[in-house]
Amino acid sequence: MLALEDEWGAHNYHPLPVVVARAEGPWVFDIDGARYLDCLSAYSAVNQGHCHPRILQALREQAERVTLTSRAYRNDQLPLFCRELAELCGMQMVLPMNTGAEAVETAIKAARKWAYDCKGVESGRAEILVCENNFHGRTTTIVGFSSDADSRQGFGPFTPGFRAIPFGDVGALAAAITPNTCAFLVEPVQCEAGVLIPRAGYLAEAARICRERGVLLIADEIQTGLGRTGALFACQHEGVQPDVYVLGKALSGGFYPVSAVVSSRDVLGVFSPGTHGSTFGGNPLGCAVAREALRVLADENLVERAAVLGRWFLDQLRTLSHPDIVEIRGMGLIAGIELRVPARPFCERLQMLGMLCKETHDRVIRIAPPLVIEREELTWALDRLREAFAR
Ligand SMILES: *Cc1c(COP(=O)(O)O)cnc(C)c1O
C-alpha cells in the first residue's frame, strides 16, 4: 500500500506509515485491524468523531434523493443550511463553498469588493492585512502571503495586495492600517504554526481597532471553530463577533467537503449573479450533511465537552516532564507540545503505541482528538505520551 501510493500519488505529504481502512468515533483501524486513537481528527474536520451514525444517515438519505443541482437551480437543503448556519454564527448571510481555501478566497474577494463598493477605496488598491506564520490554505493567492518558505517557494508570481504583520501585536495592526486597508484576516489560534495562542485581550483589542478604522475583521475559524477550543468559535473566548467567519473542516463532520463564509448583508451583499460561484458549492448533499453535523455538535454538547475535558487534559499534559519539552499549551481540545528536537520521531513512537498525532512545524506535537472522546480515552492517551517520553 505504501509503495503503491508512493508510485502513483504525488508526494506532497509525508504521512505516518499507517494505512487506515476503517474508523469509528475517536478510533481508527488499519488494514490489519490494529486500533489507534486518532489525536489529529483530520486537522479538526472530524470533531463529531469518525463515521458519526447520525451524519451517515443524513448522507445516505440525501444521496438517495438528489446530490447535485448546481446553483443553476435551487435545492431544498441550501436555504435551510444557510439559515441554520447564519443563526448559529449570529450573522445574516452564508456563501457556501467546498474546501477551506476556497472559503478564504471567497472572503478575500468579498472584502476587496466591499472596499470598492462600500468603503470607497480606489479601484485596484485594496489591501488586506494578514499575520506572520498564518495558515489559510494552499491556493496560489493564499500561499503568496504565507511566511512559510516551503509553502511559497517556486509557486510565484503571487497576488499583490497583502501585508503581513506580527501575530499578537495590536500596535503593529494599528500602525499597518491605511485608508486602503479593507480587512484583517486572522486565525484566533494559529494551529498549523504550532498551536500559537495570543495573549488574552489580543483579539478583543484587534476587533476594536478594526471597528474604529473601518476594517473588516475576518476570522479564519476553519480549524478553531465549531467547538475545538472549548467555545463554538474561538472569537467568543474574547467576546468578539467578527465581521466575517470563514468555516470549513468540521462543518461536515468529515463526511464531505463543505465550507462557508458567514457574514452580514453588507459584506456578502456585494456579490451579484455572475460575480462568484462554485459548481459544487451549496449542493444538497453537502448541505444536508452539514445541517446534521451542526445538530450533532449541539445535541451532544460537544462544545461544552471540549471546554471541560480540554481544561482537565491540559492540566494533565502539563505534568509531563522531559528535558526535550519546551512548552505545553492549549485551548479546549487542541494542545501543542513544543520540543527542543524534531517531533516526528515522537509521533512515530506514539503510532507504535497506538496513538496517532502529527507533528506541525517540525518541533510541535499537536494533539486534537475528536470532541466525542471520553475521559478514559484521554487518560489512555496520557499514558501513551508518558510511555513515549520515557524512552
Ligand atoms: C485547514 C485550514 C485551511 C484550509 O482548508 P482546506 O480545506 O485544506 O482548503 C484554512 N485555514 C485554516 C486555519 C485551516 O486550518
The ligand as an SDF file (V2000), in Angstrom:
LIG
                    3D

 15 15  0  0  0  0  0  0  0  0999 V2000
   -7.2670   23.6250    7.0120 C   0  0  0  0  0  0  0  0  0  0  0  0
   -7.2690   25.0930    7.0490 C   0  0  0  0  0  0  0  0  0  0  0  0
   -7.4950   25.8650    5.8890 C   0  0  0  0  0  0  0  0  0  0  0  0
   -7.6310   25.2480    4.5130 C   0  0  0  0  0  0  0  0  0  0  0  0
   -8.6690   24.3450    4.3980 O   0  0  0  0  0  0  0  0  0  0  0  0
   -8.6590   23.2800    3.1960 P   0  0  0  0  0  0  0  0  0  0  0  0
   -9.9790   22.5970    3.3130 O   0  0  0  0  0  0  0  0  0  0  0  0
   -7.4950   22.3670    3.4290 O   0  0  0  0  0  0  0  0  0  0  0  0
   -8.5090   24.0540    1.9330 O   0  0  0  0  0  0  0  0  0  0  0  0
   -7.5480   27.2360    6.0370 C   0  0  0  0  0  0  0  0  0  0  0  0
   -7.3820   27.8270    7.2330 N   0  0  0  0  0  0  0  0  0  0  0  0
   -7.1560   27.1280    8.3560 C   0  0  0  0  0  0  0  0  0  0  0  0
   -6.9970   27.8390    9.6490 C   0  0  0  0  0  0  0  0  0  0  0  0
   -7.0720   25.7420    8.3030 C   0  0  0  0  0  0  0  0  0  0  0  0
   -6.8160   25.0480    9.4140 O   0  0  0  0  0  0  0  0  0  0  0  0
  1  2  1  0
  2  3  1  0
  2 14  2  0
  3  4  1  0
  3 10  2  0
  4  5  1  0
  5  6  1  0
  6  7  2  0
  6  8  1  0
  6  9  1  0
 10 11  1  0
 11 12  2  0
 12 13  1  0
 12 14  1  0
 14 15  1  0
M  END
$$$$
